[in-house]
Every structure is written in structure tokens, then in C-alpha cells.
Amino acid sequence: MSDRHANGAIAVAVAAVLAMAANNAAAADAKYPNWKGHWVPATPNATFDPTKPAGIAQQAPLTPEYQKVLEQSITDQGRGGVGNDAVAQCYAAGMPRMMSYHAQEYVITPDVTYILLGGDDNLRRVWTDGRDWPKTIAPTYQGYSLGHWVDEDGDGTYDALEVDTRGPFKGPRSYDASGLPLHEDNESTFKERFFLDKANPNILHDVITVTDHALTRPWTVDKTFVRHTDPLEEWPEEYCHVTNRNVLLGKENYRLDDNGVLMPTRPGQEPPDLRYFRPPPGR
């Protein structure tokens, strides 16, 4: 065989391999649902149960001890404090509050699904490569997530992603800005089921069930998200250290005005302890 014919045969073989790889990739992609795009919460409530207002109106099945924590948080916020809302102090939201964020994007690969979120804690990894739980898990606010895909109707395309998320978690964490609490032991577990709405493929459901020692029973809600089809949709950025105006000094919460000057959050609030500061000369 001449060199020209040999090179031609090699080129044909390489083209065949590349075509086979492309076909295999296309076949693999066909197995997964189309979750591409920019997803935002279907309702404006940044709460765990998006169908209900924040705080007590969530009707969380809290133990009496943690119902009191919630009530104290709401009372403190009414006086200008931050209550039990750690995010107001620039802690990460963590699970499950991070799943109330705007600007969500899902990137699906065979081994892992990435959930990209707006806000400071902006990434979740759901491992779908069949791995077992690690012997040790480093504490994080979002936890460690294992998932598997489900083909419910046997048509060759996955219909749902089922996810199990465990800790240990970092804390403190709350469900929403009212300070609706999770247990301080940070031993929560979360079961999720992600799937497209059967009547509208531009609606994504995330059915979350929380098991937590601050609850009297597991608590399940259906969080729904709407897909924006505009390819030029804006992806907002939010950074707590830039936007946060709360200044917690001791047990008192103060605010910064637009000029960066410390101001009270309620009438008659005492100033912070200035024992280590000396007034400028002439004052």
C-alpha cells in the first residue's frame, strides 16, 4: 500500500472514530432532560415553602423549643435586630435556603450535575457517578449530595433526579430571613426530587423533604422555578460584604447609612461601647 493510500485509510478510520464518539455523546445527551437556561423562583417569596409568607406563617412543624427560637427572632427583628438570621451577618445561606435564590442554572454531565446559584454560596455538586458516601465529610453550609437519575416511563429519557444531601453542616442556618431555625446540632438531612412539570416543560420542581431535630416530623415543600427563554437574560451578582448594612456589635445591631456612618436601628438605642477610643483633640 502506498503512503498516500495508507494516510487515506488512517484518515477514514479517525473520521469514523470521531463520528462514533459524536454519536455516542449525542445518545448520552438524549438520555437527560433539557434543563438548560436561566431559572428563577415561580413566586417572589424567598421562603422555604414558597406558597406561604415567611416566619410563623410558614407553619413549620417545629418543636416547642425551636418555635420559641423563631418567636424570639421575630421579636428581635421588630426591635431593629437581626434575630436568628445569620445571613444578615454575611454567613452563607446553605441548605435549604440557598435553593430559594434567583438566577439558577443546571449543568448536567454523566458523573455530576452542577447547580449554579446567585449569591455568595453559588455552587452545588450532585454526584451521580455511583459513588458511596465518604467515610468522612468536611463540614460545609451546602452539605454533600449524591443523586441518581430515574426513567419513570421507560422511554429511554430520564424524568427525574433524586438527591440525598447530608452533613455535617456548618451553621448557623435558617430557612428564611425571619430566622426560622434549623437545629444547632447541624445534623439535617435533605431528600430532593427534581423534575420538569408534565404540563409545562418551562417549570422545574424541586420537592424537598427536610429531616431535622428541630422538627417534630419531616417537612416537605415543592419549590418551583420558571425558565427564562431569553438568551440575553441578565445574571445578577450579589455579594453580602458589599450590600450588607448591618453592623453587629456585641448583642446590638446597628446600621450604616449611605455615607458609611453608624446609626441606630431603633429609637433610644444606646451607642456601642467606645472605651478603647479617644475623642479627637478639641472635642
C-alpha positions in Angstrom: 0.0 0.0 0.0 1.3 3.4 -0.9 1.9 6.1 1.8 -0.9 8.1 0.2 -3.4 5.2 0.5 -2.2 4.4 4.0 -2.7 8.0 5.1 -6.1 8.0 3.5 -7.1 4.8 5.3 -5.9 6.3 8.6 -7.9 9.5 8.0 -11.0 7.5 7.3 -10.5 5.4 10.4 -10.0 8.6 12.5 -13.1 10.2 11.0 -15.1 7.0 11.8 -13.9 7.1 15.4 -14.8 10.8 15.8 -18.2 10.2 14.3 -18.8 7.3 16.6 -17.7 9.4 19.6 -20.0 12.2 18.5 -22.9 9.8 18.1 -22.3 8.3 21.5 -22.2 11.8 23.0 -25.4 12.7 21.3 -27.0 9.4 22.5 -25.8 10.2 26.1 -27.2 13.7 25.9 -30.6 12.3 24.7 -30.9 10.4 27.9 -31.0 13.5 30.0 -33.9 16.1 30.3 -33.5 19.6 28.9 -32.9 21.8 32.0 -30.9 24.3 30.1 -31.5 28.0 30.6 -32.0 30.6 33.4 -34.4 29.5 36.1 -36.0 31.8 38.7 -38.4 31.1 41.5 -42.0 31.0 40.3 -43.1 33.1 43.3 -41.5 36.1 44.8 -41.4 34.6 48.3 -37.8 33.8 49.3 -39.1 31.3 51.8 -38.7 27.5 52.3 -42.4 26.9 51.4 -42.9 29.4 48.5 -46.7 29.3 48.8 -46.6 30.9 52.3 -45.2 34.1 53.8 -42.0 34.0 56.0 -41.8 33.2 59.7 -44.6 31.8 61.7 -46.9 31.8 58.6 -44.7 29.0 57.2 -46.4 26.7 59.7 -43.2 24.7 60.2 -43.6 21.6 62.4 -41.1 23.0 64.9 -40.6 21.6 68.4 -41.7 23.9 71.2 -38.1 24.8 71.9 -37.4 25.9 68.4 -40.8 27.6 68.0 -39.6 29.8 70.8 -36.4 30.5 68.9 -38.4 31.6 65.9 -40.7 33.9 68.0 -37.7 35.5 69.7 -36.1 36.1 66.4 -39.1 37.8 65.0 -39.4 39.9 68.2 -35.7 41.0 68.0 -36.1 41.9 64.3 -39.1 44.0 65.3 -36.8 46.0 67.6 -34.2 46.5 64.8 -32.0 43.4 65.5 -31.2 40.6 63.1 -32.7 37.9 65.2 -31.8 34.4 64.2 -31.0 35.4 60.6 -27.3 34.6 60.2 -27.3 35.7 56.5 -27.9 39.3 57.8 -24.4 38.9 59.3 -23.0 37.6 56.0 -22.9 33.9 56.8 -23.6 31.7 53.9 -27.3 30.7 53.4 -26.5 27.0 53.0 -29.1 24.2 52.6 -32.0 24.5 52.2 -32.2 28.3 52.0 -29.8 28.5 49.0 -32.5 26.8 46.9 -34.6 29.9 47.2 -32.1 32.0 45.3 -32.7 33.7 41.9 -30.7 33.0 38.8 -30.3 29.2 38.9 -28.6 27.2 36.1 -28.2 23.4 35.8 -25.3 21.8 34.1 -25.7 18.1 33.6 -22.9 15.7 33.0 -22.9 11.9 33.4 -20.9 12.0 36.6 -22.1 15.2 38.3 -24.9 17.8 38.0 -23.8 21.3 38.8 -26.4 23.7 40.3 -25.1 27.3 39.8 -26.8 29.8 42.1 -26.8 33.5 42.6 -25.4 34.8 45.9 -22.3 34.1 47.9 -22.7 30.3 48.2 -23.1 29.8 44.4 -22.4 26.2 43.6 -23.8 22.8 44.4 -22.4 19.5 43.1 -24.7 16.5 42.9 -22.6 13.4 42.3 -24.3 10.8 40.0 -21.3 8.5 39.3 -22.5 5.8 41.7 -20.0 6.6 44.4 -20.8 5.7 48.1 -20.8 8.1 51.0 -17.3 9.2 52.0 -16.1 7.9 55.4 -15.6 11.4 56.5 -17.3 14.6 55.1 -15.9 18.0 55.7 -18.5 20.3 57.2 -19.9 22.8 54.7 -23.0 25.0 54.5 -24.4 23.2 51.5 -23.6 19.6 52.6 -22.6 16.6 50.4 -25.0 15.5 47.7 -25.4 12.1 46.0 -28.0 11.6 43.3 -29.4 9.2 40.7 -31.5 9.6 37.6 -34.9 7.9 37.2 -36.6 6.9 33.9 -40.1 6.5 35.1 -41.9 5.6 31.9 -39.1 3.5 30.3 -38.8 5.7 27.2 -35.0 6.0 27.4 -35.0 9.5 28.7 -34.6 10.4 32.4 -37.6 12.1 34.0 -36.2 13.0 37.5 -33.1 13.5 39.5 -33.4 12.2 43.1 -30.9 13.6 45.5 -29.8 12.8 49.1 -27.9 15.6 50.9 -26.2 15.1 54.3 -23.8 16.9 56.6 -22.2 17.5 58.9 -23.2 21.1 58.1 -21.7 24.4 59.1 -24.0 26.7 61.0 -25.9 28.7 62.0 -28.5 28.2 59.2 -32.1 29.3 58.8 -34.9 28.6 56.3 -35.6 32.3 55.6 -34.9 35.9 56.6 -37.2 35.7 59.6 -34.7 33.3 61.3 -36.9 30.2 61.0 -34.3 27.9 62.6 -32.7 24.5 61.9 -31.3 22.6 64.8 -28.0 23.9 66.2 -26.5 20.4 66.0 -26.4 20.8 62.2 -27.4 17.2 61.6 -30.1 17.9 59.0 -30.7 15.6 56.0 -32.4 16.5 52.8 -34.2 14.4 50.2 -34.9 16.2 46.8 -36.7 15.2 43.6 -36.1 17.5 40.6 -38.3 17.1 37.6 -40.0 19.1 34.8 -43.7 19.9 35.1 -45.6 17.5 32.9 -47.9 20.3 31.6 -45.2 22.9 31.1 -41.6 22.0 30.4 -40.6 25.5 31.4 -41.4 24.8 35.0 -39.0 22.9 37.2 -40.0 21.3 40.5 -37.6 20.8 43.4 -39.6 18.8 46.0 -37.5 19.0 49.2 -38.0 16.9 52.4 -36.1 18.1 55.5 -35.4 15.8 58.4 -34.0 17.9 61.3 -34.0 17.6 65.1 -35.8 21.0 65.4 -38.8 19.5 63.6 -41.4 17.1 65.1 -41.7 15.3 61.7 -40.1 15.6 58.2 -41.2 18.7 56.4 -41.8 18.6 52.6 -42.4 21.5 50.2 -42.5 21.9 46.4 -40.3 24.7 45.2 -41.0 25.6 41.6 -38.8 27.6 39.1 -39.7 29.2 35.8 -37.3 29.0 32.8 -36.4 32.3 31.1 -36.1 31.7 27.4 -34.4 35.0 26.6 -30.7 34.1 25.7 -29.7 37.6 26.8 -31.2 37.3 30.2 -29.2 39.1 32.9 -27.3 37.1 35.6 -27.2 39.3 38.7 -24.4 39.3 41.1 -24.9 39.7 44.9 -22.1 40.0 47.5 -23.1 40.3 51.1 -19.9 42.2 52.1 -20.9 44.9 49.6 -24.6 45.2 50.1 -24.9 44.4 53.9 -25.6 47.5 56.0 -25.9 45.6 59.3 -23.1 46.0 62.0 -23.4 43.7 64.9 -21.5 44.9 67.9 -21.8 42.8 71.0 -25.5 41.9 71.1 -26.7 45.1 69.4 -27.3 45.6 65.7 -26.6 48.9 64.1 -26.8 50.2 60.6 -24.6 52.1 58.2 -26.2 55.0 56.3 -25.3 55.8 52.6 -22.2 57.7 53.8 -20.9 54.8 55.9 -21.9 56.5 59.2 -23.0 54.3 62.1 -26.7 54.9 63.0 -29.2 53.3 65.5 -31.8 50.8 64.4 -34.4 51.8 66.9 -35.3 54.9 69.0 -33.4 55.2 72.2 -30.7 52.7 71.2 -27.5 53.1 73.2 -24.3 53.7 71.2 -21.7 51.0 71.2 -19.0 50.8 73.9 -16.3 53.2 72.9 -14.0 52.6 75.9 -10.9 51.9 73.6 -11.4 55.1 71.5 -10.3 58.6 72.4 -12.1 61.6 71.0 -10.2 63.8 68.6 -8.4 66.8 70.0 -10.7 69.7 70.6 -13.8 67.6 71.3 
